[in-house]
Amino acid sequence: MATVKSIEAIIAPPPPHMVGDGFRVHGFFPGGSIDKKRMSPFFLMDYGSKIEFTPSTHLRGVGVHPHRGFETVTIAYHGRIAHHDSAGHSGIIGQGDVQWMTAASGLLHKEYHEESFSRTGGLFQMVQLWVNLPAKEKMSAPKYQEITNAMMGKHQLANDKGFIEVIAGDYQDTKGPASTFTPLHVSNARLQKDADIIYSFPSNWNTGILVVDGSATINGTAVATDHFVLFKNDGEEITITSTSDDTVLLVLSGEPINEPIAQYGPFLMNTWEELEQAISDVSAGKFGVLEE
């Protein structure tokens, strides 16, 4: 019989900060009560809660910067985001879409508000995750997965109470399209009021839920908008009841990568020597070329 994966902490949104001039984010982890390995394989979560951007002819965002050793996963809830990298990948994601970029051995990257969204302005909300790679994959070739909302697995709930939108992993045999290097789960639960759902993950998987919109009772505890629930590694099942219409929950769970972590700026490796090599390789132009 499955046991409850009990709640370790409910974390209010940390004070926001700007990433570039286009992304106002709450950095839930690493930091505070969640250290760099606590949510492995997820290393970082920046949550851009709802904000209205005014119209602009300037494309707000983050200019050219390098990455090595991990993947960036950007989930758009409102607004439109454009992306280019030095491996020749580019794309635009809008509401409900996901951009899954594998930096791996290294590339240059830039991301910014899409041009038409910049001109009109409007509501903006997003999440960016950094997903660590195991040591054997850190120097693999970069790749890019543009995952439109239409591509995602949709598990419909009974009585028109909503659906589970599976990005990676599976929910009750509904599978997500994302290709991953280690076992993990990423989904959005989009729920109407009084929807009841159960998630089940292995007890050793690190698991968290972000309340993106609305509110819910999770394992019997009320959780408000913009709060993050961190679970203990002591059971399998999580029970959820939505307490408002149009509730959206981002559910993350994954098998930990039990390897050393060395991180400096945009590099996520296993040793300091590898970080020094990454810095040297960027200086030598080995990450390619990308115009500002």
C-alpha positions as CSV (number, residue, x, y, z in Angstrom):
1,M,0.0,0.0,0.0
2,A,1.3,3.4,-1.0
3,T,2.4,5.8,1.8
4,V,2.1,9.6,1.8
5,K,5.0,11.7,0.6
6,S,4.7,14.2,3.4
7,I,5.3,18.0,3.2
8,E,8.7,19.2,4.4
9,A,8.1,22.9,3.9
10,I,5.8,25.5,2.3
11,I,7.9,28.3,1.0
12,A,6.6,31.8,0.3
13,P,7.9,33.6,-2.8
14,P,11.3,35.1,-2.1
15,P,11.8,38.8,-2.9
16,P,12.0,39.2,-6.7
17,H,15.0,40.3,-8.6
18,M,15.6,41.1,-12.3
19,V,17.4,38.8,-14.7
20,G,18.4,41.1,-17.5
21,D,15.7,43.7,-18.0
22,G,13.0,41.3,-19.1
23,F,12.6,38.7,-16.4
24,R,11.4,39.6,-12.8
25,V,11.8,36.4,-10.9
26,H,11.5,34.8,-7.5
27,G,14.5,32.5,-7.0
28,F,13.0,29.5,-5.1
29,F,16.1,27.4,-5.3
30,P,18.9,26.9,-4.8
31,G,19.0,29.1,-1.7
32,G,17.3,29.5,1.6
33,S,16.0,26.2,2.9
34,I,16.7,24.4,-0.5
35,D,20.4,23.8,-1.1
36,K,22.0,22.9,-4.4
37,K,21.2,19.2,-4.2
38,R,17.9,19.2,-2.4
39,M,15.7,19.2,-5.6
40,S,18.2,17.3,-7.9
41,P,18.1,16.8,-10.8
42,F,16.4,20.2,-10.8
43,F,19.2,22.7,-9.8
44,L,17.5,26.0,-10.1
45,M,13.9,27.4,-10.3
46,D,13.3,31.0,-11.2
47,Y,9.6,31.9,-11.1
48,G,8.4,34.9,-12.9
49,S,5.1,35.6,-11.2
50,K,2.4,37.7,-13.0
51,I,3.6,41.2,-14.1
52,E,2.3,43.7,-16.7
53,F,4.9,44.9,-19.1
54,T,4.3,48.2,-20.8
55,P,4.7,48.5,-24.7
56,S,8.3,48.9,-25.8
57,T,10.3,49.1,-29.0
58,H,13.2,47.6,-27.1
59,L,13.3,43.9,-26.8
60,R,13.6,43.3,-23.0
61,G,15.5,40.2,-22.0
62,V,18.9,38.7,-21.4
63,G,21.8,39.3,-23.8
64,V,24.4,36.8,-25.0
65,H,25.7,34.5,-22.3
66,P,27.3,31.0,-22.1
67,H,26.0,27.7,-20.6
68,R,27.6,24.4,-20.0
69,G,26.7,21.2,-18.1
70,F,22.9,21.4,-17.8
71,E,19.6,22.1,-19.5
72,T,17.4,25.2,-19.4
73,V,13.6,24.6,-19.4
74,T,11.4,27.6,-19.9
75,I,7.7,27.3,-19.4
76,A,5.5,30.2,-20.6
77,Y,2.2,30.8,-18.8
78,H,1.5,34.4,-20.2
79,G,3.5,36.4,-22.8
80,R,5.8,35.3,-25.6
81,I,9.6,34.5,-25.3
82,A,12.1,34.3,-28.2
83,H,15.4,32.4,-28.0
84,H,18.6,32.0,-30.1
85,D,21.7,30.0,-29.5
86,S,25.1,29.5,-31.1
87,A,24.3,26.0,-32.1
88,G,21.8,27.4,-34.6
89,H,18.6,26.8,-32.7
90,S,15.9,29.4,-32.3
91,G,12.3,29.6,-31.5
92,I,9.4,31.4,-30.0
93,I,7.2,30.1,-27.2
94,G,3.8,31.4,-26.2
95,Q,1.2,30.7,-23.6
96,G,1.4,27.0,-22.6
97,D,4.5,26.2,-24.6
98,V,7.9,25.0,-23.4
99,Q,11.5,25.6,-24.6
100,W,13.8,22.8,-23.5
101,M,17.5,23.6,-24.3
102,T,20.3,21.2,-23.7
103,A,23.5,23.3,-23.3
104,A,25.6,20.2,-22.4
105,S,29.1,20.8,-23.8
106,G,28.5,24.5,-24.2
107,L,26.8,27.2,-26.3
108,L,26.0,30.9,-26.2
109,H,22.4,31.8,-25.6
110,K,20.1,34.8,-25.5
111,E,16.4,35.1,-24.6
112,Y,14.1,38.1,-24.7
113,H,10.4,39.2,-25.1
114,E,9.2,38.3,-28.6
115,E,8.9,41.3,-30.9
116,S,5.1,41.6,-31.2
117,F,4.6,41.0,-27.4
118,S,7.2,43.8,-26.8
119,R,5.3,46.2,-29.0
120,T,1.9,45.6,-27.4
121,G,3.0,44.8,-23.8
122,G,0.8,42.8,-21.5
123,L,0.7,40.1,-18.9
124,F,3.9,38.1,-18.5
125,Q,4.4,34.9,-16.4
126,M,6.9,32.1,-16.7
127,V,9.2,29.6,-15.0
128,Q,12.7,28.7,-15.9
129,L,14.3,25.5,-14.6
130,W,17.9,24.4,-14.7
131,V,18.0,20.6,-15.0
132,N,21.4,19.1,-14.1
133,L,23.0,16.5,-16.4
134,P,24.9,13.4,-15.1
135,A,28.7,13.6,-15.5
136,K,28.7,11.3,-18.5
137,E,26.4,13.6,-20.5
138,K,27.8,17.0,-19.5
139,M,30.0,17.2,-22.6
140,S,27.4,15.7,-25.1
141,A,26.2,17.7,-28.1
142,P,23.8,20.6,-27.5
143,K,20.2,20.2,-28.6
144,Y,16.9,22.0,-28.5
145,Q,13.3,20.8,-28.0
146,E,10.5,23.2,-28.8
147,I,7.5,21.7,-27.1
148,T,4.3,23.3,-28.1
149,N,1.2,23.0,-25.9
150,A,-0.5,20.8,-28.6
151,M,2.4,18.3,-28.3
152,M,1.9,17.7,-24.6
153,G,0.2,14.6,-23.2
154,K,-3.3,15.6,-21.8
155,H,-4.9,13.4,-19.1
156,Q,-8.5,14.5,-18.8
157,L,-10.1,14.4,-15.4
158,A,-13.7,13.2,-14.8
159,N,-16.6,15.6,-14.7
160,D,-14.9,18.3,-16.6
161,K,-12.7,19.1,-13.6
162,G,-9.6,19.8,-15.7
163,F,-6.6,17.9,-17.0
164,I,-3.0,17.1,-16.4
165,E,-0.6,18.5,-19.0
166,V,2.4,16.2,-19.1
167,I,5.7,17.8,-20.4
168,A,8.1,15.1,-19.3
169,G,7.6,11.7,-17.7
170,D,4.0,10.3,-17.4
171,Y,0.8,10.6,-15.4
172,Q,-1.4,7.5,-15.3
173,D,0.1,6.3,-18.7
174,T,-0.3,9.7,-20.4
175,K,3.3,10.5,-21.5
176,G,5.0,13.8,-22.1
177,P,7.0,14.5,-25.2
178,A,10.3,15.8,-23.6
179,S,13.4,13.6,-24.0
180,T,15.4,13.5,-20.7
181,F,18.8,12.2,-19.7
182,T,17.6,11.0,-16.2
183,P,14.2,9.9,-14.9
184,L,12.1,12.9,-14.1
185,H,8.6,14.3,-14.2
186,V,7.3,17.8,-15.2
187,S,3.6,18.6,-15.6
188,N,1.0,21.3,-15.2
189,A,-2.2,20.3,-13.3
190,R,-4.9,22.6,-14.7
191,L,-7.8,22.2,-12.3
192,Q,-11.3,23.5,-11.7
193,K,-12.6,24.0,-8.1
194,D,-13.0,20.7,-6.1
195,A,-11.0,18.6,-8.5
196,D,-9.3,15.7,-6.7
197,I,-6.1,14.2,-8.1
198,I,-3.3,11.9,-6.8
199,Y,0.3,12.0,-7.9
200,S,2.6,9.1,-7.1
201,F,6.4,9.2,-7.3
202,P,9.1,6.9,-6.0
203,S,9.9,7.7,-2.3
204,N,13.6,8.6,-3.1
205,W,12.6,11.1,-5.9
206,N,12.9,14.8,-5.0
207,T,9.5,16.4,-5.4
208,G,8.0,19.9,-5.3
209,I,4.9,21.7,-6.4
210,L,4.6,25.4,-7.4
211,V,1.1,27.0,-7.2
212,V,1.2,29.1,-10.3
213,D,-2.5,30.2,-10.2
214,G,-5.4,29.7,-7.8
215,S,-5.1,27.6,-4.6
216,A,-5.2,24.0,-3.5
217,T,-5.2,21.7,-0.5
218,I,-2.1,19.5,-0.8
219,N,-2.0,16.5,1.6
220,G,-4.6,18.3,3.7
221,T,-2.7,21.6,3.9
222,A,-3.9,24.8,2.2
223,V,-1.4,26.3,-0.2
224,A,-1.8,29.8,-1.8
225,T,-0.8,31.2,-5.1
226,D,2.9,31.7,-5.8
227,H,4.0,29.3,-3.0
228,F,6.2,26.3,-3.4
229,V,5.7,23.0,-1.6
230,L,8.8,20.9,-0.9
231,F,8.2,17.2,0.0
232,K,10.1,14.8,2.2
233,N,11.6,11.6,0.7
234,D,9.4,9.4,2.9
235,G,6.5,8.1,0.8
236,E,5.0,8.0,-2.7
237,E,1.5,9.6,-2.9
238,I,0.4,13.2,-2.9
239,T,-3.3,14.1,-2.8
240,I,-4.5,17.4,-4.1
241,T,-7.9,19.2,-4.1
242,S,-8.2,22.5,-5.9
243,T,-9.9,25.1,-3.9
244,S,-10.5,27.7,-6.7
245,D,-11.3,27.6,-10.4
246,D,-8.5,27.8,-12.9
247,T,-5.9,26.5,-10.5
248,V,-2.5,25.7,-12.1
249,L,0.1,23.6,-10.3
250,L,3.6,23.0,-11.7
251,V,4.6,19.5,-10.5
252,L,8.3,18.6,-10.4
253,S,9.8,15.2,-9.4
254,G,13.0,13.4,-10.3
255,E,15.5,10.8,-9.4
256,P,18.5,12.5,-7.7
257,I,21.8,12.7,-9.5
258,N,24.2,11.6,-6.7
259,E,27.3,13.3,-8.0
260,P,29.4,16.3,-6.9
261,I,28.2,19.7,-8.0
262,A,30.5,22.6,-8.9
263,Q,28.7,25.7,-10.0
264,Y,29.9,29.1,-11.1
265,G,27.6,31.6,-12.9
266,P,26.2,29.9,-16.0
267,F,28.3,26.7,-15.6
268,L,27.2,23.5,-13.8
269,M,29.9,20.9,-13.6
270,N,31.3,18.3,-11.2
271,T,34.7,19.8,-10.3
272,W,36.3,23.3,-10.1
273,E,38.8,22.2,-12.7
274,E,35.9,21.7,-15.1
275,L,34.6,25.1,-14.3
276,E,38.0,26.6,-15.0
277,Q,38.1,24.7,-18.4
278,A,34.6,26.1,-19.2
279,I,35.7,29.7,-18.6
280,S,38.9,29.1,-20.7
281,D,36.8,27.5,-23.5
282,V,34.5,30.5,-23.6
283,S,37.5,32.9,-23.8
284,A,38.9,30.8,-26.6
285,G,35.7,31.1,-28.7
286,K,34.9,27.3,-28.4
287,F,31.2,28.0,-27.6
288,G,30.6,29.5,-31.0
289,V,29.4,32.9,-32.1
290,L,26.1,34.7,-31.4
291,E,25.3,38.3,-32.2
292,E,23.8,40.5,-29.6
